[in-house]
Amino acid sequence: MATLTLNYDGRNKTARSIVEMLRSLDIFHVTETPARKSGIELALEDKAAGRVTTWDSPQQMFDTLMAQ
């Protein structure tokens, strides 16, 4: 079986009506893709997992980075 992936902007009324018409034919298997996480959500996950480094000052950060 072939797979056809269609990405469309759901805010566009014409595109939405065409896709709804195609879905009503009941010949397509529709799967929703999970929403991508925002940068803030990824950053909060990093913080919760302990993947964050802190320094006392910008100078200490630059000294540490330059030493590597």
PyMOL Python script that loads the backbone (N, CA, C, O; Angstrom):
from pymol import cmd

cmd.read_pdbstr("""\
ATOM      1  N   MET A   1       0.838  -1.171   0.000  1.00  0.00           N
ATOM      2  CA  MET A   1       0.000   0.000   0.000  1.00  0.00           C
ATOM      3  C   MET A   1       0.888   1.241   0.000  1.00  0.00           C
ATOM      4  O   MET A   1       1.890   1.288   0.713  1.00  0.00           O
ATOM      5  N   ALA A   2       0.530   2.225  -0.781  1.00  0.00           N
ATOM      6  CA  ALA A   2       1.263   3.487  -0.843  1.00  0.00           C
ATOM      7  C   ALA A   2       0.775   4.403   0.273  1.00  0.00           C
ATOM      8  O   ALA A   2      -0.364   4.305   0.730  1.00  0.00           O
ATOM      9  N   THR A   3       1.650   5.281   0.692  1.00  0.00           N
ATOM     10  CA  THR A   3       1.304   6.248   1.722  1.00  0.00           C
ATOM     11  C   THR A   3       1.370   7.641   1.125  1.00  0.00           C
ATOM     12  O   THR A   3       2.349   7.999   0.471  1.00  0.00           O
ATOM     13  N   LEU A   4       0.340   8.414   1.348  1.00  0.00           N
ATOM     14  CA  LEU A   4       0.269   9.784   0.877  1.00  0.00           C
ATOM     15  C   LEU A   4       0.181  10.682   2.096  1.00  0.00           C
ATOM     16  O   LEU A   4      -0.712  10.525   2.929  1.00  0.00           O
ATOM     17  N   THR A   5       1.104  11.619   2.198  1.00  0.00           N
ATOM     18  CA  THR A   5       1.100  12.556   3.313  1.00  0.00           C
ATOM     19  C   THR A   5       0.718  13.928   2.781  1.00  0.00           C
ATOM     20  O   THR A   5       1.307  14.417   1.817  1.00  0.00           O
ATOM     21  N   LEU A   6      -0.254  14.533   3.404  1.00  0.00           N
ATOM     22  CA  LEU A   6      -0.735  15.843   2.987  1.00  0.00           C
ATOM     23  C   LEU A   6      -0.626  16.795   4.165  1.00  0.00           C
ATOM     24  O   LEU A   6      -1.274  16.605   5.195  1.00  0.00           O
ATOM     25  N   ASN A   7       0.190  17.809   4.005  1.00  0.00           N
ATOM     26  CA  ASN A   7       0.294  18.860   5.023  1.00  0.00           C
ATOM     27  C   ASN A   7      -0.449  20.077   4.502  1.00  0.00           C
ATOM     28  O   ASN A   7      -0.214  20.520   3.378  1.00  0.00           O
ATOM     29  N   TYR A   8      -1.332  20.611   5.305  1.00  0.00           N
ATOM     30  CA  TYR A   8      -2.087  21.784   4.877  1.00  0.00           C
ATOM     31  C   TYR A   8      -2.336  22.688   6.069  1.00  0.00           C
ATOM     32  O   TYR A   8      -2.273  22.264   7.222  1.00  0.00           O
ATOM     33  N   ASP A   9      -2.617  23.933   5.765  1.00  0.00           N
ATOM     34  CA  ASP A   9      -2.911  24.913   6.797  1.00  0.00           C
ATOM     35  C   ASP A   9      -4.400  24.849   7.107  1.00  0.00           C
ATOM     36  O   ASP A   9      -5.223  25.214   6.267  1.00  0.00           O
ATOM     37  N   GLY A  10      -4.751  24.398   8.283  1.00  0.00           N
ATOM     38  CA  GLY A  10      -6.135  24.244   8.667  1.00  0.00           C
ATOM     39  C   GLY A  10      -6.881  25.560   8.802  1.00  0.00           C
ATOM     40  O   GLY A  10      -8.109  25.571   8.892  1.00  0.00           O
ATOM     41  N   ARG A  11      -6.149  26.675   8.817  1.00  0.00           N
ATOM     42  CA  ARG A  11      -6.809  27.976   8.916  1.00  0.00           C
ATOM     43  C   ARG A  11      -7.367  28.428   7.568  1.00  0.00           C
ATOM     44  O   ARG A  11      -8.225  29.309   7.508  1.00  0.00           O
ATOM     45  N   ASN A  12      -6.870  27.815   6.482  1.00  0.00           N
ATOM     46  CA  ASN A  12      -7.336  28.153   5.140  1.00  0.00           C
ATOM     47  C   ASN A  12      -8.669  27.436   4.908  1.00  0.00           C
ATOM     48  O   ASN A  12      -8.718  26.206   4.895  1.00  0.00           O
ATOM     49  N   LYS A  13      -9.750  28.202   4.724  1.00  0.00           N
ATOM     50  CA  LYS A  13     -11.089  27.614   4.609  1.00  0.00           C
ATOM     51  C   LYS A  13     -11.212  26.719   3.389  1.00  0.00           C
ATOM     52  O   LYS A  13     -11.847  25.667   3.464  1.00  0.00           O
ATOM     53  N   THR A  14     -10.622  27.109   2.270  1.00  0.00           N
ATOM     54  CA  THR A  14     -10.724  26.307   1.052  1.00  0.00           C
ATOM     55  C   THR A  14     -10.004  24.977   1.224  1.00  0.00           C
ATOM     56  O   THR A  14     -10.547  23.923   0.892  1.00  0.00           O
ATOM     57  N   ALA A  15      -8.774  25.025   1.747  1.00  0.00           N
ATOM     58  CA  ALA A  15      -8.011  23.790   1.957  1.00  0.00           C
ATOM     59  C   ALA A  15      -8.725  22.884   2.946  1.00  0.00           C
ATOM     60  O   ALA A  15      -8.794  21.671   2.751  1.00  0.00           O
ATOM     61  N   ARG A  16      -9.255  23.477   4.008  1.00  0.00           N
ATOM     62  CA  ARG A  16      -9.950  22.686   5.021  1.00  0.00           C
ATOM     63  C   ARG A  16     -11.182  22.011   4.428  1.00  0.00           C
ATOM     64  O   ARG A  16     -11.447  20.846   4.724  1.00  0.00           O
ATOM     65  N   SER A  17     -11.941  22.726   3.590  1.00  0.00           N
ATOM     66  CA  SER A  17     -13.144  22.130   3.013  1.00  0.00           C
ATOM     67  C   SER A  17     -12.794  21.021   2.025  1.00  0.00           C
ATOM     68  O   SER A  17     -13.507  20.020   1.945  1.00  0.00           O
ATOM     69  N   ILE A  18     -11.708  21.185   1.275  1.00  0.00           N
ATOM     70  CA  ILE A  18     -11.288  20.137   0.343  1.00  0.00           C
ATOM     71  C   ILE A  18     -10.858  18.886   1.105  1.00  0.00           C
ATOM     72  O   ILE A  18     -11.218  17.771   0.727  1.00  0.00           O
ATOM     73  N   VAL A  19     -10.092  19.070   2.172  1.00  0.00           N
ATOM     74  CA  VAL A  19      -9.637  17.924   2.960  1.00  0.00           C
ATOM     75  C   VAL A  19     -10.820  17.234   3.620  1.00  0.00           C
ATOM     76  O   VAL A  19     -10.872  16.005   3.655  1.00  0.00           O
ATOM     77  N   GLU A  20     -11.766  17.997   4.143  1.00  0.00           N
ATOM     78  CA  GLU A  20     -12.947  17.396   4.757  1.00  0.00           C
ATOM     79  C   GLU A  20     -13.758  16.618   3.727  1.00  0.00           C
ATOM     80  O   GLU A  20     -14.311  15.563   4.039  1.00  0.00           O
ATOM     81  N   MET A  21     -13.831  17.135   2.501  1.00  0.00           N
ATOM     82  CA  MET A  21     -14.544  16.426   1.450  1.00  0.00           C
ATOM     83  C   MET A  21     -13.844  15.109   1.124  1.00  0.00           C
ATOM     84  O   MET A  21     -14.504  14.086   0.942  1.00  0.00           O
ATOM     85  N   LEU A  22     -12.520  15.128   1.051  1.00  0.00           N
ATOM     86  CA  LEU A  22     -11.765  13.902   0.783  1.00  0.00           C
ATOM     87  C   LEU A  22     -11.922  12.897   1.926  1.00  0.00           C
ATOM     88  O   LEU A  22     -12.040  11.694   1.691  1.00  0.00           O
ATOM     89  N   ARG A  23     -11.922  13.394   3.158  1.00  0.00           N
ATOM     90  CA  ARG A  23     -12.087  12.502   4.302  1.00  0.00           C
ATOM     91  C   ARG A  23     -13.474  11.878   4.319  1.00  0.00           C
ATOM     92  O   ARG A  23     -13.645  10.753   4.788  1.00  0.00           O
ATOM     93  N   SER A  24     -14.466  12.604   3.811  1.00  0.00           N
ATOM     94  CA  SER A  24     -15.832  12.074   3.823  1.00  0.00           C
ATOM     95  C   SER A  24     -15.996  10.901   2.857  1.00  0.00           C
ATOM     96  O   SER A  24     -16.961  10.145   2.965  1.00  0.00           O
ATOM     97  N   LEU A  25     -15.065  10.744   1.916  1.00  0.00           N
ATOM     98  CA  LEU A  25     -15.145   9.629   0.979  1.00  0.00           C
ATOM     99  C   LEU A  25     -14.882   8.290   1.665  1.00  0.00           C
ATOM    100  O   LEU A  25     -15.192   7.230   1.123  1.00  0.00           O
ATOM    101  N   ASP A  26     -14.308   8.356   2.857  1.00  0.00           N
ATOM    102  CA  ASP A  26     -14.069   7.177   3.692  1.00  0.00           C
ATOM    103  C   ASP A  26     -13.138   6.152   3.025  1.00  0.00           C
ATOM    104  O   ASP A  26     -13.266   4.948   3.250  1.00  0.00           O
ATOM    105  N   ILE A  27     -12.208   6.640   2.209  1.00  0.00           N
ATOM    106  CA  ILE A  27     -11.219   5.746   1.605  1.00  0.00           C
ATOM    107  C   ILE A  27      -9.822   6.028   2.134  1.00  0.00           C
ATOM    108  O   ILE A  27      -8.848   5.390   1.735  1.00  0.00           O
ATOM    109  N   PHE A  28      -9.742   6.994   3.040  1.00  0.00           N
ATOM    110  CA  PHE A  28      -8.445   7.392   3.583  1.00  0.00           C
ATOM    111  C   PHE A  28      -8.346   7.011   5.048  1.00  0.00           C
ATOM    112  O   PHE A  28      -9.333   7.056   5.783  1.00  0.00           O
ATOM    113  N   HIS A  29      -7.148   6.635   5.463  1.00  0.00           N
ATOM    114  CA  HIS A  29      -6.849   6.405   6.873  1.00  0.00           C
ATOM    115  C   HIS A  29      -6.156   7.657   7.376  1.00  0.00           C
ATOM    116  O   HIS A  29      -5.076   7.995   6.892  1.00  0.00           O
ATOM    117  N   VAL A  30      -6.737   8.339   8.318  1.00  0.00           N
ATOM    118  CA  VAL A  30      -6.227   9.619   8.794  1.00  0.00           C
ATOM    119  C   VAL A  30      -5.515   9.424  10.124  1.00  0.00           C
ATOM    120  O   VAL A  30      -6.074   8.850  11.059  1.00  0.00           O
ATOM    121  N   THR A  31      -4.292   9.899  10.201  1.00  0.00           N
ATOM    122  CA  THR A  31      -3.556   9.899  11.467  1.00  0.00           C
ATOM    123  C   THR A  31      -3.113  11.322  11.754  1.00  0.00           C
ATOM    124  O   THR A  31      -2.645  12.030  10.862  1.00  0.00           O
ATOM    125  N   GLU A  32      -3.261  11.723  12.970  1.00  0.00           N
ATOM    126  CA  GLU A  32      -2.844  13.051  13.385  1.00  0.00           C
ATOM    127  C   GLU A  32      -1.408  12.975  13.883  1.00  0.00           C
ATOM    128  O   GLU A  32      -1.064  12.081  14.656  1.00  0.00           O
ATOM    129  N   THR A  33      -0.571  13.903  13.445  1.00  0.00           N
ATOM    130  CA  THR A  33       0.803  13.941  13.923  1.00  0.00           C
ATOM    131  C   THR A  33       0.831  14.679  15.251  1.00  0.00           C
ATOM    132  O   THR A  33       0.104  15.655  15.437  1.00  0.00           O
ATOM    133  N   PRO A  34       1.657  14.224  16.164  1.00  0.00           N
ATOM    134  CA  PRO A  34       1.718  14.916  17.452  1.00  0.00           C
ATOM    135  C   PRO A  34       2.300  16.314  17.273  1.00  0.00           C
ATOM    136  O   PRO A  34       3.149  16.541  16.411  1.00  0.00           O
ATOM    137  N   ALA A  35       1.843  17.222  18.077  1.00  0.00           N
ATOM    138  CA  ALA A  35       2.332  18.602  18.016  1.00  0.00           C
ATOM    139  C   ALA A  35       3.790  18.652  18.452  1.00  0.00           C
ATOM    140  O   ALA A  35       4.205  17.946  19.371  1.00  0.00           O
ATOM    141  N   ARG A  36       4.539  19.480  17.790  1.00  0.00           N
ATOM    142  CA  ARG A  36       5.946  19.655  18.170  1.00  0.00           C
ATOM    143  C   ARG A  36       6.032  20.491  19.425  1.00  0.00           C
ATOM    144  O   ARG A  36       5.221  21.389  19.653  1.00  0.00           O
ATOM    145  N   LYS A  37       7.031  20.182  20.240  1.00  0.00           N
ATOM    146  CA  LYS A  37       7.211  20.916  21.481  1.00  0.00           C
ATOM    147  C   LYS A  37       7.910  22.243  21.188  1.00  0.00           C
ATOM    148  O   LYS A  37       8.782  22.329  20.323  1.00  0.00           O
ATOM    149  N   SER A  38       7.506  23.264  21.924  1.00  0.00           N
ATOM    150  CA  SER A  38       8.123  24.578  21.761  1.00  0.00           C
ATOM    151  C   SER A  38       9.494  24.584  22.432  1.00  0.00           C
ATOM    152  O   SER A  38       9.839  23.672  23.184  1.00  0.00           O
ATOM    153  N   GLY A  39      10.252  25.608  22.150  1.00  0.00           N
ATOM    154  CA  GLY A  39      11.575  25.747  22.754  1.00  0.00           C
ATOM    155  C   GLY A  39      11.512  25.846  24.264  1.00  0.00           C
ATOM    156  O   GLY A  39      12.377  25.322  24.965  1.00  0.00           O
ATOM    157  N   ILE A  40      10.485  26.522  24.765  1.00  0.00           N
ATOM    158  CA  ILE A  40      10.322  26.649  26.221  1.00  0.00           C
ATOM    159  C   ILE A  40      10.062  25.288  26.839  1.00  0.00           C
ATOM    160  O   ILE A  40      10.643  24.958  27.873  1.00  0.00           O
ATOM    161  N   GLU A  41       9.192  24.486  26.218  1.00  0.00           N
ATOM    162  CA  GLU A  41       8.898  23.152  26.746  1.00  0.00           C
ATOM    163  C   GLU A  41      10.147  22.280  26.747  1.00  0.00           C
ATOM    164  O   GLU A  41      10.389  21.546  27.706  1.00  0.00           O
ATOM    165  N   LEU A  42      10.948  22.354  25.674  1.00  0.00           N
ATOM    166  CA  LEU A  42      12.191  21.582  25.614  1.00  0.00           C
ATOM    167  C   LEU A  42      13.170  22.052  26.685  1.00  0.00           C
ATOM    168  O   LEU A  42      13.845  21.235  27.311  1.00  0.00           O
ATOM    169  N   ALA A  43      13.248  23.362  26.896  1.00  0.00           N
ATOM    170  CA  ALA A  43      14.149  23.904  27.915  1.00  0.00           C
ATOM    171  C   ALA A  43      13.735  23.455  29.313  1.00  0.00           C
ATOM    172  O   ALA A  43      14.584  23.124  30.140  1.00  0.00           O
ATOM    173  N   LEU A  44      12.435  23.446  29.574  1.00  0.00           N
ATOM    174  CA  LEU A  44      11.960  23.002  30.886  1.00  0.00           C
ATOM    175  C   LEU A  44      12.237  21.520  31.104  1.00  0.00           C
ATOM    176  O   LEU A  44      12.527  21.100  32.224  1.00  0.00           O
ATOM    177  N   GLU A  45      12.148  20.718  30.027  1.00  0.00           N
ATOM    178  CA  GLU A  45      12.502  19.302  30.143  1.00  0.00           C
ATOM    179  C   GLU A  45      13.989  19.141  30.449  1.00  0.00           C
ATOM    180  O   GLU A  45      14.368  18.302  31.266  1.00  0.00           O
ATOM    181  N   ASP A  46      14.837  19.947  29.792  1.00  0.00           N
ATOM    182  CA  ASP A  46      16.272  19.905  30.071  1.00  0.00           C
ATOM    183  C   ASP A  46      16.550  20.254  31.530  1.00  0.00           C
ATOM    184  O   ASP A  46      17.366  19.608  32.188  1.00  0.00           O
ATOM    185  N   LYS A  47      15.867  21.274  32.025  1.00  0.00           N
ATOM    186  CA  LYS A  47      16.063  21.686  33.419  1.00  0.00           C
ATOM    187  C   LYS A  47      15.643  20.568  34.367  1.00  0.00           C
ATOM    188  O   LYS A  47      16.356  20.269  35.325  1.00  0.00           O
ATOM    189  N   ALA A  48      14.490  19.948  34.108  1.00  0.00           N
ATOM    190  CA  ALA A  48      13.997  18.874  34.972  1.00  0.00           C
ATOM    191  C   ALA A  48      14.919  17.659  34.931  1.00  0.00           C
ATOM    192  O   ALA A  48      15.033  16.939  35.923  1.00  0.00           O
ATOM    193  N   ALA A  49      15.579  17.419  33.792  1.00  0.00           N
ATOM    194  CA  ALA A  49      16.464  16.269  33.657  1.00  0.00           C
ATOM    195  C   ALA A  49      17.879  16.568  34.137  1.00  0.00           C
ATOM    196  O   ALA A  49      18.736  15.684  34.139  1.00  0.00           O
ATOM    197  N   GLY A  50      18.127  17.818  34.546  1.00  0.00           N
ATOM    198  CA  GLY A  50      19.451  18.167  35.056  1.00  0.00           C
ATOM    199  C   GLY A  50      20.479  18.412  33.965  1.00  0.00           C
ATOM    200  O   GLY A  50      21.678  18.282  34.215  1.00  0.00           O
ATOM    201  N   ARG A  51      20.049  18.760  32.773  1.00  0.00           N
ATOM    202  CA  ARG A  51      20.972  19.022  31.667  1.00  0.00           C
ATOM    203  C   ARG A  51      21.255  20.515  31.527  1.00  0.00           C
ATOM    204  O   ARG A  51      21.400  21.026  30.416  1.00  0.00           O
ATOM    205  N   VAL A  52      21.333  21.207  32.658  1.00  0.00           N
ATOM    206  CA  VAL A  52      21.558  22.651  32.669  1.00  0.00           C
ATOM    207  C   VAL A  52      22.780  22.943  33.525  1.00  0.00           C
ATOM    208  O   VAL A  52      22.934  22.398  34.617  1.00  0.00           O
ATOM    209  N   THR A  53      23.639  23.803  33.019  1.00  0.00           N
ATOM    210  CA  THR A  53      24.827  24.205  33.762  1.00  0.00           C
ATOM    211  C   THR A  53      24.660  25.652  34.193  1.00  0.00           C
ATOM    212  O   THR A  53      24.198  26.487  33.416  1.00  0.00           O
ATOM    213  N   THR A  54      25.033  25.947  35.422  1.00  0.00           N
ATOM    214  CA  THR A  54      24.938  27.323  35.910  1.00  0.00           C
ATOM    215  C   THR A  54      26.321  27.824  36.295  1.00  0.00           C
ATOM    216  O   THR A  54      27.186  27.050  36.707  1.00  0.00           O
ATOM    217  N   TRP A  55      26.512  29.115  36.155  1.00  0.00           N
ATOM    218  CA  TRP A  55      27.752  29.772  36.534  1.00  0.00           C
ATOM    219  C   TRP A  55      27.421  30.967  37.414  1.00  0.00           C
ATOM    220  O   TRP A  55      26.294  31.461  37.417  1.00  0.00           O
ATOM    221  N   ASP A  56      28.428  31.426  38.166  1.00  0.00           N
ATOM    222  CA  ASP A  56      28.219  32.570  39.042  1.00  0.00           C
ATOM    223  C   ASP A  56      28.303  33.890  38.286  1.00  0.00           C
ATOM    224  O   ASP A  56      27.721  34.888  38.709  1.00  0.00           O
ATOM    225  N   SER A  57      29.029  33.898  37.163  1.00  0.00           N
ATOM    226  CA  SER A  57      29.180  35.134  36.402  1.00  0.00           C
ATOM    227  C   SER A  57      29.441  34.801  34.939  1.00  0.00           C
ATOM    228  O   SER A  57      29.841  33.682  34.621  1.00  0.00           O
ATOM    229  N   PRO A  58      29.220  35.755  34.054  1.00  0.00           N
ATOM    230  CA  PRO A  58      29.539  35.527  32.645  1.00  0.00           C
ATOM    231  C   PRO A  58      31.027  35.232  32.436  1.00  0.00           C
ATOM    232  O   PRO A  58      31.387  34.424  31.581  1.00  0.00           O
ATOM    233  N   GLN A  59      31.876  35.877  33.207  1.00  0.00           N
ATOM    234  CA  GLN A  59      33.312  35.647  33.071  1.00  0.00           C
ATOM    235  C   GLN A  59      33.669  34.204  33.403  1.00  0.00           C
ATOM    236  O   GLN A  59      34.491  33.595  32.719  1.00  0.00           O
ATOM    237  N   GLN A  60      33.062  33.657  34.439  1.00  0.00           N
ATOM    238  CA  GLN A  60      33.306  32.259  34.802  1.00  0.00           C
ATOM    239  C   GLN A  60      32.824  31.332  33.685  1.00  0.00           C
ATOM    240  O   GLN A  60      33.472  30.326  33.398  1.00  0.00           O
ATOM    241  N   MET A  61      31.702  31.656  33.059  1.00  0.00           N
ATOM    242  CA  MET A  61      31.203  30.844  31.957  1.00  0.00           C
ATOM    243  C   MET A  61      32.193  30.846  30.798  1.00  0.00           C
ATOM    244  O   MET A  61      32.529  29.790  30.263  1.00  0.00           O
ATOM    245  N   PHE A  62      32.664  32.047  30.406  1.00  0.00           N
ATOM    246  CA  PHE A  62      33.609  32.126  29.287  1.00  0.00           C
ATOM    247  C   PHE A  62      34.928  31.436  29.610  1.00  0.00           C
ATOM    248  O   PHE A  62      35.522  30.787  28.749  1.00  0.00           O
ATOM    249  N   ASP A  63      35.381  31.574  30.838  1.00  0.00           N
ATOM    250  CA  ASP A  63      36.626  30.898  31.237  1.00  0.00           C
ATOM    251  C   ASP A  63      36.463  29.376  31.152  1.00  0.00           C
ATOM    252  O   ASP A  63      37.362  28.681  30.679  1.00  0.00           O
ATOM    253  N   THR A  64      35.344  28.872  31.599  1.00  0.00           N
ATOM    254  CA  THR A  64      35.082  27.434  31.551  1.00  0.00           C
ATOM    255  C   THR A  64      34.983  26.949  30.109  1.00  0.00           C
ATOM    256  O   THR A  64      35.540  25.906  29.766  1.00  0.00           O
ATOM    257  N   LEU A  65      34.287  27.690  29.274  1.00  0.00           N
ATOM    258  CA  LEU A  65      34.107  27.286  27.876  1.00  0.00           C
ATOM    259  C   LEU A  65      35.432  27.355  27.100  1.00  0.00           C
ATOM    260  O   LEU A  65      35.696  26.502  26.253  1.00  0.00           O
ATOM    261  N   MET A  66      36.247  28.343  27.379  1.00  0.00           N
ATOM    262  CA  MET A  66      37.517  28.484  26.677  1.00  0.00           C
ATOM    263  C   MET A  66      38.523  27.431  27.118  1.00  0.00           C
ATOM    264  O   MET A  66      39.444  27.105  26.369  1.00  0.00           O
ATOM    265  N   ALA A  67      38.357  26.897  28.323  1.00  0.00           N
ATOM    266  CA  ALA A  67      39.283  25.886  28.827  1.00  0.00           C
ATOM    267  C   ALA A  67      39.007  24.519  28.189  1.00  0.00           C
ATOM    268  O   ALA A  67      39.857  23.629  28.240  1.00  0.00           O
ATOM    269  N   GLN A  68      37.847  24.354  27.603  1.00  0.00           N
ATOM    270  CA  GLN A  68      37.500  23.042  27.026  1.00  0.00           C
ATOM    271  C   GLN A  68      38.114  22.849  25.710  1.00  0.00           C
ATOM    272  O   GLN A  68      37.925  21.803  25.089  1.00  0.00           O
TER     273      GLN A  68
END
""", "prot")
cmd.dss("prot")
cmd.show_as("cartoon", "prot")
cmd.util.cbc("prot")
cmd.orient("prot")
